[in-house]
Amino acid sequence: MPTEKRVTAADAVEHIGITTDRIGTPQPRPDAESNRPAVPPTVAKCYSVAWQTRGGGYLYSRTVSDRLGTPVAAIGMRLGVHPTYLTLVNLVLGIGGSVAVLAGRSPDRTALLIAGVVLWQTAYIFDCADGQLARATGKTSAYGASVDILVDVAVAISVVVAVSSVILSRQEIPGLLVVLFASTRFLDYVTLLLARGDDQVSHSLVARRSALVDVAKLLRDYPFVILVLGTWLLVSPSTLFVPVMVVTATSLVLMAGYAARAAVLSIRASRQMQDAENRVLAPLELTSPTSPRATDRAPQGG
């Protein structure tokens, strides 16, 4: 299966005319002129660079949200915007969408619900764009990644609160189910962070990628989940608990698969390390004077 060409940060910024060092850090020009190129890069050129730095993700994220984030990243690159500003826009739009949904719980405030759902989707587009912009301009850093994670968590909390509030205002259901929904969403996010920190290893029931697996994992795809919940919120808010319970059950199954696969890989890695250690120590034991085997082979005196 052909893969898309990826570029390094240095390649990306050099492509748009900025002088950089070997790791992509912008450097002053020898003639002491401004580091900005004489002819600013066009939006089309910036779009080409941003497109090559798109991330992965689940089916909906990489085919819809990530693609829509590329023009945003290109415009930000053209204007010289720092990626963190896009992250903060994600925060404002995401929490703003949740506030709109909370304010639109009444049946006569459908416009606020529509605005909230649109803001949720737009916020995630900016979430995709800030990563593309950071990679394309060589401005990735641990601090930026920390801000991105904190913003994602804050927006996720606001979405869960808004959805839970609508459910409790429209249905008489046990509060424990709402707590279970909120808990699984956060645990699901934790498993994604763990997988990201483990060299992007996918600890799931089915690790290989296929069209069927991509479709099966859509209910773990954050922008797709908020799209389904938002659409259901507009069509039938009184039955919103139905997709919420489906998403919750799916998350529990996928997290169980993560735990099972991680446990299997951990045990396998321990056995491989032990076998390697035994192979290294075996020759040493044979040649050691105190080794039983070496004593057996020693010449007898007399």
N, C-alpha and C positions, 0 to 999 in steps of 0.2 A: 504494500500500500504506500503510495508516494506521500512524503511528508512535506510540509511547507518549509521554505527556507527561513531560518532564523538568523537574526543579525545581532551582533554584540552592541553594547552601548557605544563603544568607540566607533563602530561602523555606522551606527545610526546618526550620531551627531556629526560625524565627518561627512555623511551623505548630504546633510542640509547646510554644510559650509562652515561649521564651527571647528576651530583648531583644538585638538584634544591630545592628552597623553595616551599611554598604552592602555590605561584602564578606563578611559572615557571621561576623564576630568577635563573640563574646558581650561585651556591655557591661553595666556596673552600671546599675541602675534609678535614676531621678532621686531617688526617696525614700530612697536608700541602703539599701534592703532587700536581702535576698539575691537573687542573680541567678537562683536556682532559682524556677520558677513556684510560686505559692501552692498550686495543685492540680497535683500531678505528672501528667505525661501518661500516659495508659493505654498498655498494650502494644499494643492495637489501633491507636491513633493513631500510635505509633512504627512499627508494621508498615507502615502506609499510607505514611509518609514514606520509610522504607527501601526499600519496593517501587518508588517512583518514582525512586530513585537507583541502581537496578541497572545494572551495566555490560553490555557486549556479549559478544563471545567466540564460540567455535564452538558447534555445535548442542548437544552434551551439556552444555557448561558453562552456557550461558544457559537451557536448559530444565530442567535438573536441579540442578546444584550451586549456581547463582546463586539459584534459587528457594528451595532449602533453607537458603541463607545468610541470607535475609531475616528469618526468625524469630530467628535468632541475633543479627543486627544490631539488631532491635527490642528484644530483651531487654537487650542491651548499652546501647542508648540509654536505656531505662527506668531502668537501674541507674547510669547515668552513667559507664560504663566507657570508658576511652580506647581508640581503635582499635589502638594498638600492643600492648595486652595480648592482643587477639585474634590479632594476628600472632605473638606469642610462643607462644600456645596451638597455633597451626598448626605452629610449629617443634617443640614437644614431642611433639605427636601424630604428625607425619610421621616424625621420627626414631625415635620409639617404635615405630611400625609397622614400620619397617625392621629394628629390633633384634629384634622379634618374629618376623619372617620369617627372619632369620638364625638365630635360635634354634630355629626350627621346620623346619629343613631335613631332619631325620630323618623317615622315614615314620610314626613313632609319635607325632608331635607336630603333628597336624593342627590342634588347637585354637589353637596359636600362629600358624599360618598364617592361620587365619580372623580372629583378632584383629588381625594385621598388616594384612590387606586392609581391614578395617573402619576401622582407624585411619587408613590412607592416604586413604580417601574422606572421613572426618570432618575430617581436616586441611585438605583442599581446600575444604570447606564453610566453615571458619573463614577461609580465605584469601579467599573471596568476601565473607564477612561484614565483614571489617575494612575493605575498600574502601567498601562500602555505608555503614557506620557513619561513616567519615571524611567522605564526601561529604554525608551527611545532617546531620551536626553541624558542618560547616564546619571540621573539624580536619585537612584535607589539608595536607601540607607536603612539601618535598623530602626532609627527614630521614625522615619516615615512609615515603615511597616507596623510599628507599634501604634501610631496614630490611626492607621487604617483599620487595625484590629479593634481598637477601642471604639471607633466610629461604627464599625459593623455591629458590634455588640450593642451599642446604644440604640441603633436603629432597629435591630432585632427585638430588643426589649420593648420598644414603643409599638412595634407591629403586634407582638404577642398581647400586650396590654389592650390595644385597640380591638383586636379580634375577640379576645376573651370578654371584653366589656359588651360588645354587641351580642355575643351569645347569651350572656347572663341577662341582658335587658330584653331579649326576645323569647327565651326558653327557660322553663323550670327544669334545669338539669343539675345533677350533683356537682358541687364545686370541685370535688376531687378530680373529675374528668378534665376540668379546665386546668387544674394544677398539673395533671399528667401531660396535657398538651404542651404547656409552657416548659415543663421539665425536659421532655423529649426534644423540643426544638433546641434547647441550649446544649443538651448532651450530644445531639447530632452535630452541632457546630464545633464542639470540643473534639469529636472524632475527626472532623475535617481538618482541624488544626494539627492534630496528632499525625494524620496521614501526610499533611504538607511538610511537617518537620521531619518525617522519616523518608526523605528523598523522594517525595511524591509517590510512595508506595500505597497502593490501594488495598487496604485490609477489608475485604468484603467477601460475601459468599461466593461471588463470581468475579475474579480479578481481571479476566480478559475483557477486552472491549469488542462489542458487536452491536449491531443495530437493536437487537432484542434487549440486550443488557442496558443500552442507553435509554430505551423507552421505559424499562423497568425501574430505572433510577431517577426518573423525572420527578417523582414525589420527594426526592431528596434535593432537587435542584431549587435553590432558594427563589430566584425570580419566577420560576414556573409555579412554585407553591403560592407565592403572593398573587400571581396572576389568577390562579384558580380560586383562591379565597376571595380575592377582590371581585371577580366576575360573579361568583356565587352570592357575595354580599349585595351586589346590585340586583340580581335576578330574584333571589329568594333568601333574604336575610334571616327569616324565621327558621330556616333549616340549615343554617351555617354550621351547626354542630356535626352534620353528616360528613362533609369533606374534612373537617378538623379531626374527627375520629379516624378517618381513613389515613390521613397524613401521619397521625400519631402512631397508628398500628404499623404502618410501613417503616417509620423511623425506628421503632423498637426492633423490628425484624432485621433491618440493615445494621443497627448497632450491635445486635447479637452476632451477626455475621462478622462484623469488625472484630469483636472481642474473640470469637472463635478462631479466626484466621491469624490474629496477632499472637494468640496463645500457641497455635501450631508452629508458626514461624519462630517464636521464641524458643520452644523446646527443640526444634530442628537445629537452630543456630547453636544452642548449648551442646548438643550431641556432636555437631561438626567440630566445635572447638575442642571438645574432649578427645575426639578421635585424632585430631591433629596433634594435640599434646602427647597422646600415647605414641604416635608414630615418631615423634621427636625423642621421647625418653626411652623408647625400646632399645635402640643401639647403645645408649649409655648404660643401661642396666646390664647388657650382655658383657660389656668390657670392664665393669666395675669389679675390683678385687673382692668386695664383700658380696657380690651377687652370687646367689646359689648356683646359677648356671656356670659362672666363671670358676667357682670352686670345684664343681664336678669335672671341669676340663683340665684343672691344674695337674701337673705331673706329680706322681707319688714318689716320695723319697725312699731310700734303703737299697 
